[in-house]
Amino acid sequence: MRTTLTLDDDVADFLKEQSQLHNKPFKQVVNEVLRRGMTPGLKGSKSPKFRIVPNRSNLFPGVDPRKLNQLNDQLEAEDFAGEGST
């Protein structure tokens, strides 16, 4: 079916970019994108589930690894202050 469609500039730019990127006709890209939008349960339209894998560390309970740099800075400052007083 032939029809006239008015697209927002950002949508048209995206579709043109996809057309060039995948070396497909503009019409085909538009139809594929519309089909994906009509059937969101299609395979490939879902992104993989985000999963966090914990990493065991050798730090003692209560040690905050985000503050280790701060601790290092404090120790260096104390060391520097100690050197200047002798």
Phi and psi in degrees as GROMACS dihedral restraints (atoms count N, CA, C in turn):
[ dihedral_restraints ]
;  ai    aj    ak    al  type     phi  dphi    fc
    3     4     5     6     1   -98.8    20    10
    4     5     6     7     1   132.5    20    10
    6     7     8     9     1  -149.9    20    10
    7     8     9    10     1   162.1    20    10
    9    10    11    12     1  -101.7    20    10
   10    11    12    13     1   134.4    20    10
   12    13    14    15     1  -133.0    20    10
   13    14    15    16     1   131.5    20    10
   15    16    17    18     1  -101.8    20    10
   16    17    18    19     1   120.9    20    10
   18    19    20    21     1  -109.8    20    10
   19    20    21    22     1   147.6    20    10
   21    22    23    24     1   -66.6    20    10
   22    23    24    25     1   153.5    20    10
   24    25    26    27     1   -58.0    20    10
   25    26    27    28     1   -41.8    20    10
   27    28    29    30     1   -67.1    20    10
   28    29    30    31     1   -35.6    20    10
   30    31    32    33     1   -68.3    20    10
   31    32    33    34     1   -45.7    20    10
   33    34    35    36     1   -61.9    20    10
   34    35    36    37     1   -41.0    20    10
   36    37    38    39     1   -63.5    20    10
   37    38    39    40     1   -42.6    20    10
   39    40    41    42     1   -61.3    20    10
   40    41    42    43     1   -45.9    20    10
   42    43    44    45     1   -64.8    20    10
   43    44    45    46     1   -41.1    20    10
   45    46    47    48     1   -62.9    20    10
   46    47    48    49     1   -42.2    20    10
   48    49    50    51     1   -62.3    20    10
   49    50    51    52     1   -43.8    20    10
   51    52    53    54     1   -64.5    20    10
   52    53    54    55     1   -38.1    20    10
   54    55    56    57     1   -61.3    20    10
   55    56    57    58     1   -45.2    20    10
   57    58    59    60     1   -71.8    20    10
   58    59    60    61     1   -40.5    20    10
   60    61    62    63     1   -62.9    20    10
   61    62    63    64     1   -41.5    20    10
   63    64    65    66     1   -98.5    20    10
   64    65    66    67     1     2.7    20    10
   66    67    68    69     1    54.0    20    10
   67    68    69    70     1    49.0    20    10
   69    70    71    72     1  -123.2    20    10
   70    71    72    73     1   153.9    20    10
   72    73    74    75     1   -63.5    20    10
   73    74    75    76     1   147.1    20    10
   75    76    77    78     1   -53.6    20    10
   76    77    78    79     1   -44.3    20    10
   78    79    80    81     1   -57.9    20    10
   79    80    81    82     1   -42.4    20    10
   81    82    83    84     1   -66.4    20    10
   82    83    84    85     1   -41.6    20    10
   84    85    86    87     1   -63.2    20    10
   85    86    87    88     1   -44.5    20    10
   87    88    89    90     1   -59.3    20    10
   88    89    90    91     1   -46.6    20    10
   90    91    92    93     1   -63.3    20    10
   91    92    93    94     1   -41.3    20    10
   93    94    95    96     1   -64.1    20    10
   94    95    96    97     1   -43.1    20    10
   96    97    98    99     1   -65.8    20    10
   97    98    99   100     1   -41.7    20    10
   99   100   101   102     1   -64.0    20    10
  100   101   102   103     1   -41.0    20    10
  102   103   104   105     1   -63.4    20    10
  103   104   105   106     1   -42.0    20    10
  105   106   107   108     1   -61.7    20    10
  106   107   108   109     1   -37.8    20    10
  108   109   110   111     1   -69.3    20    10
  109   110   111   112     1   -31.1    20    10
  111   112   113   114     1   -77.5    20    10
  112   113   114   115     1   -27.0    20    10
  114   115   116   117     1  -128.7    20    10
  115   116   117   118     1    80.4    20    10
  117   118   119   120     1   -66.1    20    10
  118   119   120   121     1   -15.3    20    10
  120   121   122   123     1   -85.3    20    10
  121   122   123   124     1     4.0    20    10
  123   124   125   126     1   -62.4    20    10
  124   125   126   127     1   143.8    20    10
  126   127   128   129     1   -63.1    20    10
  127   128   129   130     1   135.9    20    10
  129   130   131   132     1    99.1    20    10
  130   131   132   133     1   -19.8    20    10
  132   133   134   135     1   -86.3    20    10
  133   134   135   136     1   -17.1    20    10
  135   136   137   138     1   -87.9    20    10
  136   137   138   139     1   140.8    20    10
  138   139   140   141     1   -86.7    20    10
  139   140   141   142     1   151.9    20    10
  141   142   143   144     1   -63.8    20    10
  142   143   144   145     1   149.6    20    10
  144   145   146   147     1   -66.3    20    10
  145   146   147   148     1   139.3    20    10
  147   148   149   150     1   -81.8    20    10
  148   149   150   151     1   126.8    20    10
  150   151   152   153     1  -130.4    20    10
  151   152   153   154     1   133.7    20    10
  153   154   155   156     1  -102.4    20    10
  154   155   156   157     1   126.8    20    10
  156   157   158   159     1  -103.9    20    10
  157   158   159   160     1   116.0    20    10
  159   160   161   162     1   -67.0    20    10
  160   161   162   163     1   147.6    20    10
  162   163   164   165     1  -114.2    20    10
  163   164   165   166     1   121.6    20    10
  165   166   167   168     1   -73.7    20    10
  166   167   168   169     1   138.0    20    10
  168   169   170   171     1  -121.4    20    10
  169   170   171   172     1   167.5    20    10
  171   172   173   174     1   -96.5    20    10
  172   173   174   175     1    16.8    20    10
  174   175   176   177     1   -79.3    20    10
  175   176   177   178     1   148.0    20    10
  177   178   179   180     1   -74.6    20    10
  178   179   180   181     1   153.0    20    10
  180   181   182   183     1   -56.9    20    10
  181   182   183   184     1   138.7    20    10
  183   184   185   186     1    93.4    20    10
  184   185   186   187     1   -10.6    20    10
  186   187   188   189     1   -87.2    20    10
  187   188   189   190     1   120.4    20    10
  189   190   191   192     1   -92.6    20    10
  190   191   192   193     1   109.3    20    10
  192   193   194   195     1   -63.4    20    10
  193   194   195   196     1   -18.9    20    10
  195   196   197   198     1   -74.3    20    10
  196   197   198   199     1   -15.4    20    10
  198   199   200   201     1  -103.7    20    10
  199   200   201   202     1     4.3    20    10
  201   202   203   204     1   -64.4    20    10
  202   203   204   205     1   -37.3    20    10
  204   205   206   207     1   -64.8    20    10
  205   206   207   208     1   -37.9    20    10
  207   208   209   210     1   -64.3    20    10
  208   209   210   211     1   -42.0    20    10
  210   211   212   213     1   -62.7    20    10
  211   212   213   214     1   -43.6    20    10
  213   214   215   216     1   -60.0    20    10
  214   215   216   217     1   -43.0    20    10
  216   217   218   219     1   -61.7    20    10
  217   218   219   220     1   -42.0    20    10
  219   220   221   222     1   -63.7    20    10
  220   221   222   223     1   -43.5    20    10
  222   223   224   225     1   -64.4    20    10
  223   224   225   226     1   -40.4    20    10
  225   226   227   228     1   -65.3    20    10
  226   227   228   229     1   -40.1    20    10
  228   229   230   231     1   -65.3    20    10
  229   230   231   232     1   -42.1    20    10
  231   232   233   234     1   -64.5    20    10
  232   233   234   235     1   -40.9    20    10
  234   235   236   237     1   -63.0    20    10
  235   236   237   238     1   -42.8    20    10
  237   238   239   240     1   -65.5    20    10
  238   239   240   241     1   -43.3    20    10
  240   241   242   243     1   -65.0    20    10
  241   242   243   244     1   -35.8    20    10
  243   244   245   246     1   -68.3    20    10
  244   245   246   247     1   -36.6    20    10
  246   247   248   249     1   -68.0    20    10
  247   248   249   250     1   -36.3    20    10
  249   250   251   252     1   -71.8    20    10
  250   251   252   253     1   -25.3    20    10
  252   253   254   255     1   -85.5    20    10
  253   254   255   256     1   -12.6    20    10
